[in-house]
Amino acid sequence: MKIIQCLPELNTGGVERGVVELSHALVCAGHQSYVVSNGGIMVQQLEAEGGVHLQMPIGLKRLSTLACVQRLKRIIIDIKPDIIHVRSRVPAWVLFLACRLLPKNQRPLIVSTVHGLYSKPWYSQVMTFSDHIIAISEIVKTHIQTQFSIPESKISLIHRGCDAKLFCQKPLDPTWRKAWDSQYPQTVGKKILTLPARITKWKGIDKLIELVSQLDESYHGLIVGPVHAHKHDYYRAIMKLITDKGLESRITFCGARQDIDQIYRLSDIVYNLSTHPEPFGRTVCEACNVGTKVIAWGIGGPMESLSKIFPEGLVEPGNMDALVKRTIELVGRHDLAPIGDLFTSHMTTQKTMACYHRLCHAQQPLQPVSSQ
């Protein structure tokens, strides 16, 4: 098979990692893999693993992006892909227009992956113009069906997953631990409660702060994630809240880290406290796969995945009393551990390639595939 994947760019992120992982799996299986994006730090890995990158500003939300339509049309004519897999709305519009310029017998099969709970029907509907749709969770699949009136036969449920080679059960690296303790001595000997999240209001950072304020000094909160330039006002408000509660020595902001797997292993509990339903909740699966307990509000994608791998960590949304109680209970429960290797990137890539094969060889309408 010849597969082209389209997305805005190849910088850090779950979607981007998924594209590179799928490209590698395709090449290993003897297929030809192409990726169209505006480039990024993951291009080097993609090409080193046998994928071909075609740079194009296909994801920019501006009128000049329409110039990509003719370029993409030419790429389709030259490569003659079996399938084009699009993962974002602006590239999907470019692809839709490019395909409209092609004779019907030259149009490849189109697969779209819906990664979010899109709220603009007219703009987002382009993701349903494909021949087949992949939903990354049950909540996303239900959203597609209800928001866009799409029949179930056109949707396959393929959950996202984590890199099981990185996020796996093994001891905390002693050299890493020594360096960590030197950098963050305030965490030594504490019960570590970690919230991996970028600094934004809906990620529930204020809830973690409130949680730590209701626990004794043997607990320490970690917030692991970047502060983007347009979020500095919120960051200052959060720091004031910490100061007002006298928690300066009990909560640590780590910023963006490349060693999040080790931080998961260090942690006693990892949290997902997002106030809005997330489409999947990748950090839940990553933390569970290293063997660390996870607590999350019972909403959205995190509820869906946690109910399968660690249901003991589900808490009624917004119930702080229950959050405090569950935290104390689970820290002391050494007999409980999450189920590992249920949501992995290997499973995601294998199921996606199986979907491709069914599409390419379908003699009748494709039947939906279940992730489980």
C-alpha positions in Angstrom: 0.0 0.0 0.0 0.9 3.6 -0.5 -0.3 5.8 2.4 -0.2 9.6 2.7 -0.9 11.1 6.1 -1.8 14.8 6.4 -1.5 17.0 9.5 -0.6 20.6 10.2 3.0 19.9 11.5 5.3 17.4 13.1 6.2 18.9 16.4 5.5 17.4 19.8 2.1 16.1 20.6 0.0 12.9 20.7 -1.3 13.2 17.2 2.2 13.8 15.8 3.7 10.9 17.7 0.9 8.7 16.4 1.6 9.7 12.8 5.3 8.9 13.2 4.6 5.6 14.9 2.1 4.6 12.2 4.6 5.6 9.5 7.3 3.4 11.0 4.8 0.4 11.3 3.8 0.8 7.7 7.5 0.8 6.5 8.3 -2.2 8.7 5.3 -4.0 7.0 6.6 -3.3 3.5 4.3 -0.4 2.7 5.2 3.1 1.4 4.6 5.9 3.9 4.4 9.6 3.1 3.5 12.5 5.4 2.5 16.0 4.3 2.9 18.7 7.0 4.6 22.0 7.6 7.6 20.2 9.2 8.8 20.1 12.8 11.2 18.4 15.1 9.9 14.9 14.4 10.6 15.0 10.7 14.1 13.7 11.3 12.8 10.6 13.1 10.1 10.0 10.5 12.7 10.0 7.6 15.3 8.0 9.6 12.6 5.3 10.0 11.9 5.2 6.2 9.0 7.6 5.8 9.0 10.4 3.2 8.1 13.9 4.4 6.6 16.4 2.0 6.7 19.9 3.5 3.7 22.1 2.9 1.9 24.7 5.1 -1.3 22.7 4.9 -2.6 23.5 8.4 -2.4 27.3 8.6 -5.7 29.0 9.2 -5.3 31.6 6.6 -6.4 32.2 3.0 -2.9 31.6 1.6 -3.3 27.9 2.6 -5.6 27.6 -0.4 -2.4 27.7 -2.5 -1.7 24.2 -1.1 -4.7 22.7 -3.0 -3.0 22.5 -6.4 0.2 21.3 -4.8 -1.6 18.5 -3.0 -3.5 17.6 -6.1 -0.1 17.2 -7.9 1.3 15.0 -5.1 -1.8 12.8 -5.4 -1.3 12.4 -9.1 2.4 11.7 -8.8 2.3 9.2 -5.9 -1.1 7.6 -6.6 -1.7 6.7 -3.0 -4.2 3.9 -2.0 -5.3 5.9 1.0 -4.9 9.4 2.3 -5.3 9.7 6.1 -6.1 13.2 7.4 -6.1 14.1 11.1 -7.0 17.8 11.3 -9.7 20.1 9.9 -7.7 22.6 7.9 -5.7 19.9 6.1 -9.0 18.1 5.5 -10.4 21.1 3.7 -7.3 21.3 1.5 -7.6 17.6 0.8 -11.3 17.9 0.0 -10.8 20.7 -2.5 -7.8 18.9 -4.1 -9.8 15.8 -4.6 -12.7 17.7 -6.1 -10.2 18.8 -8.8 -9.4 15.2 -9.7 -11.5 12.9 -11.9 -13.4 10.4 -9.7 -11.3 7.5 -11.0 -8.1 9.2 -9.7 -9.4 9.9 -6.2 -7.8 7.8 -3.5 -9.7 6.4 -0.5 -9.9 9.0 2.3 -9.7 8.1 6.0 -10.1 10.7 8.7 -9.3 10.4 12.4 -11.4 12.6 14.7 -9.3 13.5 17.7 -11.6 16.0 19.3 -15.2 16.8 20.3 -15.6 19.4 17.6 -18.1 22.2 18.3 -18.3 24.0 14.9 -20.5 21.8 12.7 -20.0 23.7 9.4 -16.2 23.9 9.8 -15.7 20.4 11.3 -18.1 18.5 9.0 -15.2 18.1 6.5 -13.9 15.4 8.8 -17.0 13.3 7.9 -16.6 13.7 4.1 -14.1 10.9 4.1 -14.8 7.3 3.0 -14.2 6.1 6.6 -13.8 7.7 10.0 -11.7 6.6 12.9 -12.8 7.7 16.4 -10.2 7.6 19.2 -12.7 6.8 21.9 -16.4 5.9 22.5 -17.2 9.5 23.5 -15.8 10.8 20.2 -17.6 8.1 18.3 -20.9 9.0 20.0 -20.2 12.7 19.3 -19.7 12.1 15.6 -22.9 10.1 15.3 -25.0 12.6 17.1 -23.4 15.9 15.9 -23.1 14.9 12.3 -25.7 12.1 11.9 -23.1 9.6 10.7 -24.0 5.9 10.5 -22.1 3.5 12.7 -21.0 1.5 9.7 -18.8 4.4 8.6 -16.9 4.7 11.9 -14.2 2.5 13.4 -13.3 2.8 17.1 -9.5 2.7 17.5 -8.3 4.0 20.8 -5.1 5.9 21.0 -2.3 4.3 23.0 1.1 5.0 24.6 4.5 3.8 23.7 4.8 0.6 25.8 8.6 0.6 25.4 8.9 3.9 27.2 5.9 3.7 29.5 6.5 0.3 31.0 6.8 -1.2 34.4 10.4 -1.0 35.5 12.3 0.4 38.6 12.9 4.1 38.8 16.4 4.9 37.5 18.7 5.6 40.5 20.9 8.0 38.5 17.8 10.0 37.5 16.4 9.9 41.0 19.6 11.3 42.4 19.5 14.2 39.9 15.8 14.8 40.6 16.4 14.9 44.4 19.2 17.4 43.9 17.0 19.6 41.7 13.8 19.3 43.8 14.9 18.6 47.4 11.5 19.7 48.6 10.0 16.4 47.2 12.3 14.0 49.0 10.5 11.7 51.3 7.1 13.0 50.3 4.0 11.3 48.8 4.0 12.7 45.3 0.7 13.7 43.7 1.3 14.6 40.0 -0.9 16.5 37.6 0.6 16.4 34.0 -1.0 19.3 32.2 -0.2 22.4 30.4 -1.0 25.5 32.4 -4.5 26.4 31.4 -7.7 26.9 33.4 -9.7 23.8 32.4 -7.0 21.3 33.3 -8.0 21.5 37.0 -4.7 22.9 38.4 -6.8 24.8 41.0 -8.3 21.4 42.1 -4.9 19.9 42.7 -3.9 22.9 44.8 -7.1 22.6 46.8 -6.4 18.9 47.3 -2.9 19.5 48.6 -4.3 22.1 51.0 -6.6 19.6 52.5 -3.9 17.0 53.1 -1.1 16.9 55.6 2.5 17.9 54.9 3.6 14.4 54.0 2.0 15.0 50.5 3.6 17.1 47.8 2.0 18.3 44.5 3.8 18.3 41.2 2.4 20.2 38.1 4.2 19.1 35.0 3.6 21.1 31.9 4.5 24.2 29.9 3.3 27.8 30.4 2.5 29.3 27.0 3.0 33.0 26.4 -0.8 33.8 26.4 -1.3 31.9 29.7 0.9 34.0 31.9 -2.0 35.8 33.5 -3.5 32.5 34.6 -0.2 31.3 35.8 0.2 34.4 38.0 -3.3 33.9 39.4 -2.4 30.2 40.2 0.8 31.3 42.0 -1.2 33.8 44.0 -3.6 31.1 45.0 -0.7 28.9 46.2 0.7 31.8 48.2 -2.7 32.6 49.7 -3.0 29.0 50.9 0.6 28.9 52.2 1.6 26.1 49.9 4.7 27.5 48.3 6.9 24.7 49.7 4.4 21.9 49.0 3.6 22.4 45.3 6.3 22.4 42.6 5.9 23.5 38.9 8.3 21.4 36.8 7.6 23.0 33.4 7.7 20.8 30.3 9.8 17.7 30.8 11.2 15.0 28.5 11.4 12.5 31.3 7.7 12.2 32.1 7.9 8.4 32.3 10.3 8.7 35.2 8.1 11.3 36.9 5.2 8.9 36.6 7.3 6.2 38.3 8.3 8.6 41.1 4.7 9.5 41.7 2.3 7.9 44.2 -0.7 9.0 42.2 -1.2 10.7 38.9 -4.3 12.9 38.2 -6.5 13.9 35.4 -8.7 16.7 36.7 -9.9 18.4 33.5 -13.2 20.2 34.0 -14.3 19.6 30.3 -14.6 16.1 28.9 -11.4 15.2 27.1 -11.6 13.0 24.0 -9.2 10.5 25.3 -6.8 11.4 28.1 -3.4 10.0 27.0 -1.7 10.7 30.4 -4.1 8.3 32.1 -2.9 5.4 29.9 0.8 6.4 30.2 0.8 6.5 34.0 -1.2 3.3 34.3 1.2 1.5 32.0 4.2 2.3 34.2 2.2 0.9 37.1 1.2 4.1 38.9 -2.3 4.6 40.2 -4.4 7.3 38.5 -7.3 9.3 39.8 -9.6 11.1 37.4 -13.0 12.7 37.3 -15.6 10.3 35.9 -16.2 12.2 32.6 -15.0 11.9 29.0 -12.2 9.9 27.6 -10.3 9.5 30.9 -13.4 7.9 32.5 -13.6 5.6 29.5 -10.0 4.3 29.6 -9.7 4.3 33.4 -12.9 2.3 33.8 -11.0 -0.5 31.9 -7.6 -0.3 33.5 -8.1 1.2 37.0 -11.7 1.8 37.9 -10.8 2.4 41.5 -9.4 5.8 40.4 -12.7 7.2 39.2 -14.2 10.0 41.3 -17.5 12.0 40.9 -16.7 15.1 38.9 -16.0 18.1 41.1 -16.4 16.3 44.4 -13.5 17.5 46.4 -14.4 15.5 49.5 -14.4 12.3 47.5 -11.1 13.3 45.8 -9.4 13.8 49.1 -10.8 10.5 50.5 -9.8 8.5 47.4 -6.3 10.0 47.4 -5.7 8.9 51.0 -7.2 5.5 50.4 -5.2 4.7 47.2 -1.9 6.0 48.6 -2.2 3.3 51.3 -3.4 0.5 49.0 -0.3 -1.3 47.9 -2.4 -4.3 46.8 -3.9 -2.3 43.9 -2.3 -1.8 40.5 -3.6 -0.7 37.1 -3.9 -3.2 34.2 -1.0 -2.6 31.8 -0.6 -2.9 28.0 -4.3 -2.4 27.2 -3.9 1.0 25.4 -0.6 0.9 23.5 0.6 2.6 20.3 1.4 -0.9 18.9 -2.3 -1.9 19.1 -3.3 1.5 17.6 -1.0 1.1 14.6 -1.9 -2.6 14.0 -5.7 -1.8 14.1 -5.2 1.2 11.8 -3.3 -0.8 9.2 -6.0 -3.6 9.4 -8.6 -0.8 8.7 -6.6 0.2 5.7 -6.5 -3.3 4.4 -10.2 -3.8 4.8 -10.9 -0.5 3.0 -8.6 -1.4 0.1 -10.0 -4.8 -0.3 -13.6 -4.2 0.6 -16.1 -5.8 -1.8 -19.0 -4.3 0.2 -19.3 -1.4 2.8 -16.7 -1.6 5.5 -17.9 -2.9 8.8 -16.8 -1.0 12.0 -13.9 -2.2 13.9 -13.8 -2.3 17.7 -10.7 -1.2 19.6 -11.3 -3.8 22.3 
